[in-house]
Amino acid sequence: MPIKSLIRTVPHYPKPGVMFRDITTLLKDPVGLRVTINELVHRYTPVKIDRVAGIEARGFIIGAALAYQLGVGFVPIRKQGKLPAETVGHDYDLEYGTDRIEMHVDSVSEGEQILLVDDLIATGGTAEAACNLIENMGGTIVECCFVIDLPDLGGRRRLESRGQKVFALCEFEGD
């Protein structure tokens, strides 16, 4: 089953001209969700991974299920101020302003192999910030994994230009 067929497109969200790719329709489909996780498990089972790091919020869903199936721990990467214990953060630029992501200081240890997961790669700003955050903690990014790639927005190229391997299960052309 092609998972792409289960992803809803919401026109003009969150602003006019944007075609929002919504995985909630994929997540609610039991076969689609199983196929998605199984494809990722098949890809990453032979790879040495110590932890899966998921970017808030949909990256938590895919990342936690994948970590469970791989038998490794899960690390949440969240927006500033959302984690309860001591955190380390990384600021990054947005189109208009800046943002910050954080993780707990004890989430990643020196030399650990980390798989970064999110639902979608668009411009790559948040994923790049997450890579920087993990690497600053001493972790090594095994690969950046996404359900969807929007290649016209350049996120994959952005990550690859900094030496990251990138994988996506499907892609949608355009914005």
CORPE-V830246 format. One record per residue. N is the residue number from 0. RES is the residue in one small letter. OMEGA is omega in whole degrees, 0 to 359 (999 if undefined). Layout:
n = (N | N)
res = (RES | RES)
omega = (OMEGA | OMEGA)
This chain:
n = (0 | 1 | 2 | 3 | 4 | 5 | 6 | 7 | 8 | 9 | 10 | 11 | 12 | 13 | 14 | 15 | 16 | 17 | 18 | 19 | 20 | 21 | 22 | 23 | 24 | 25 | 26 | 27 | 28 | 29 | 30 | 31 | 32 | 33 | 34 | 35 | 36 | 37 | 38 | 39 | 40 | 41 | 42 | 43 | 44 | 45 | 46 | 47 | 48 | 49 | 50 | 51 | 52 | 53 | 54 | 55 | 56 | 57 | 58 | 59 | 60 | 61 | 62 | 63 | 64 | 65 | 66 | 67 | 68 | 69 | 70 | 71 | 72 | 73 | 74 | 75 | 76 | 77 | 78 | 79 | 80 | 81 | 82 | 83 | 84 | 85 | 86 | 87 | 88 | 89 | 90 | 91 | 92 | 93 | 94 | 95 | 96 | 97 | 98 | 99 | 100 | 101 | 102 | 103 | 104 | 105 | 106 | 107 | 108 | 109 | 110 | 111 | 112 | 113 | 114 | 115 | 116 | 117 | 118 | 119 | 120 | 121 | 122 | 123 | 124 | 125 | 126 | 127 | 128 | 129 | 130 | 131 | 132 | 133 | 134 | 135 | 136 | 137 | 138 | 139 | 140 | 141 | 142 | 143 | 144 | 145 | 146 | 147 | 148 | 149 | 150 | 151 | 152 | 153 | 154 | 155 | 156 | 157 | 158 | 159 | 160 | 161 | 162 | 163 | 164 | 165 | 166 | 167 | 168 | 169 | 170 | 171 | 172 | 173 | 174)
res = (m | p | i | k | s | l | i | r | t | v | p | h | y | p | k | p | g | v | m | f | r | d | i | t | t | l | l | k | d | p | v | g | l | r | v | t | i | n | e | l | v | h | r | y | t | p | v | k | i | d | r | v | a | g | i | e | a | r | g | f | i | i | g | a | a | l | a | y | q | l | g | v | g | f | v | p | i | r | k | q | g | k | l | p | a | e | t | v | g | h | d | y | d | l | e | y | g | t | d | r | i | e | m | h | v | d | s | v | s | e | g | e | q | i | l | l | v | d | d | l | i | a | t | g | g | t | a | e | a | a | c | n | l | i | e | n | m | g | g | t | i | v | e | c | c | f | v | i | d | l | p | d | l | g | g | r | r | r | l | e | s | r | g | q | k | v | f | a | l | c | e | f | e | g | d)
omega = (176 | 182 | 180 | 181 | 181 | 181 | 182 | 172 | 179 | 182 | 173 | 175 | 4 | 177 | 182 | 178 | 181 | 175 | 185 | 178 | 190 | 181 | 181 | 177 | 174 | 182 | 183 | 179 | 186 | 179 | 179 | 178 | 180 | 179 | 180 | 182 | 180 | 177 | 180 | 177 | 179 | 180 | 190 | 179 | 181 | 184 | 176 | 179 | 176 | 181 | 168 | 176 | 180 | 180 | 180 | 353 | 183 | 174 | 176 | 185 | 181 | 184 | 181 | 178 | 179 | 178 | 178 | 182 | 179 | 181 | 179 | 180 | 180 | 179 | 175 | 172 | 191 | 172 | 183 | 173 | 184 | 181 | 189 | 184 | 182 | 184 | 169 | 185 | 177 | 177 | 177 | 184 | 171 | 178 | 178 | 178 | 181 | 175 | 181 | 171 | 183 | 169 | 179 | 183 | 181 | 184 | 185 | 177 | 179 | 174 | 180 | 180 | 187 | 172 | 179 | 185 | 170 | 182 | 191 | 172 | 179 | 179 | 176 | 183 | 181 | 179 | 178 | 177 | 178 | 176 | 179 | 180 | 180 | 181 | 177 | 177 | 178 | 179 | 176 | 178 | 177 | 179 | 172 | 190 | 181 | 172 | 185 | 169 | 171 | 191 | 181 | 181 | 168 | 182 | 179 | 179 | 180 | 180 | 180 | 179 | 176 | 174 | 180 | 169 | 184 | 177 | 174 | 180 | 178 | 177 | 176 | 176 | 178 | 182 | 999)
